[in-house]
Amino acid sequence: MLPDEKTIKSRSVNVYKTLARLWRCTFAELQAQCRLGTTELCLSIARLLQENKIRQERTAGEGYYMVVG
């Protein structure tokens, strides 16, 4: 079952704060820091990407997420 919109928003805030603190993270690093399952983290990342609050970058075959700014 997918989480409701309020839960996704709350988790997105946590993901954003984590990225702001750590500068950039891989999916696995972000998952470990936020202690979220794959689905929950994907939904949070998708929301933040749609809101243009974070960006995704690929360097040397590795994907990274970082705060836009």
Secondary structure by P-SEA (a helix, b strand, c coil): ccccaaaaaaaaaaaaaaaaaaccccaaaaaaaacccaaaaaaaaaaaaaaccbbbbbcccbbbbbccc
